[in-house]
Amino acid sequence: MKFTIGQKVRMKRTENYGEVTKLLPGDLVQVKLDGGLGHIPMPSEALEPAVAQTQEAKHKPPPQAQSNPEVSGGNGVQVAFDTVLSNEAMPVAYEVYLLNSTPHKIIYEFKAMTHSDRRWIKVGQMDPNTKKRLEPVEYRWLNEKLSIELDVRTVVPGGTGPRHFQKVSIKGKQFFGKLTEVPELYREAHLYVVFPKLEKPSTAPAAEPKGPTLKALTREVMAQKPPPKAPVVKPQRTNLRAKMDFENTIDLHLEALVRDPAEVPRDQVLSTQLRHFENYLSMALKLGIDNIFVIHGVGDGILKREVHKILTKTRYVRKFTNEYHKKYGYGATEVIFD
């Protein structure tokens, strides 16, 4: 079905209403949701023209969450996969969020695996009713037997509550069927409810259950890790002079990077450009720059794709876009940092 900019639409699955703000390639439509829930891209087949909402629907009060001090409310502990789109509005990765929609503080261990290989692991604590962004999983991993393992315990006086462990296989058809509105993210994502409830005893158990504890597992993981490289530190915003002098645009054309482009062998051109870009990106993060422009040109698109791969895997990059710019046309990508 074809839609027009400004048209009111309704999401078939979640029954949310919104307004079309942009027509994207690949039969996708960008929708601004009513109620200030943000802009999200949607397949056109998931939308339908909106009809007038009834007065009953408009004034229907939201359901009240049940309160129980011993059992989690909301939807328990959930995992959300938030789509990361390319400039062609195609998914390239999924940002993984852990949602603790319970009244309990928890400790967790989260593993992402393909086949039997561990891709990454995260260990930490979460306060009640909070969310935490972990790491992205690549789109292609859906074809590589992607699975997650989640180990969770509640924090109680004197220790931890019982262990909750679950391994979830992420299968393609099931995965795409779990696209739903996630209020914690203010947009749609692929949502798995891993633990609908968490039991929380009033005190720590007298004896530890059989098998390694989460603390022991954490120590084992930390022991296996190689010596850390230079730590990635949250951008510091103290060097005001360096930040003011920083040029927020980098031109990756070879003639803008080296004194004599003819001296660079043809098979080293791309690596030279990417090396300059990575150094520039590191400096932008170190200084706490809010946004940058990366001029990569149009050409055959190889440089742009490699730049976007690096940005997809870089922490503190909120988003990047390759939209038309009055100065650079489609030859530059704007990067916005957290």
Secondary structure as UniProt FT lines:
FT   TURN            5..6
FT   STRAND          8..11
FT   TURN            12..14
FT   STRAND          17..24
FT   TURN            25..27
FT   STRAND          28..33
FT   TURN            34..36
FT   STRAND          39..43
FT   HELIX           44..46
FT   STRAND          47..49
FT   HELIX           55..59
FT   TURN            74..75
FT   STRAND          76..85
FT   TURN            87..88
FT   STRAND          91..101
FT   STRAND          106..114
FT   TURN            115..116
FT   STRAND          117..126
FT   TURN            128..129
FT   STRAND          130..138
FT   HELIX           139..143
FT   TURN            144..145
FT   STRAND          146..156
FT   TURN            157..158
FT   STRAND          159..160
FT   STRAND          164..169
FT   HELIX           172..176
FT   TURN            177..178
FT   STRAND          179..182
FT   TURN            183..186
FT   STRAND          187..195
FT   HELIX           214..224
FT   HELIX           240..245
FT   STRAND          249..251
FT   HELIX           254..257
FT   HELIX           261..263
FT   HELIX           266..268
FT   HELIX           269..287
FT   STRAND          291..295
FT   TURN            299..300
FT   HELIX           302..312
FT   TURN            315..316
FT   STRAND          317..321
FT   TURN            326..328
FT   STRAND          332..337
//
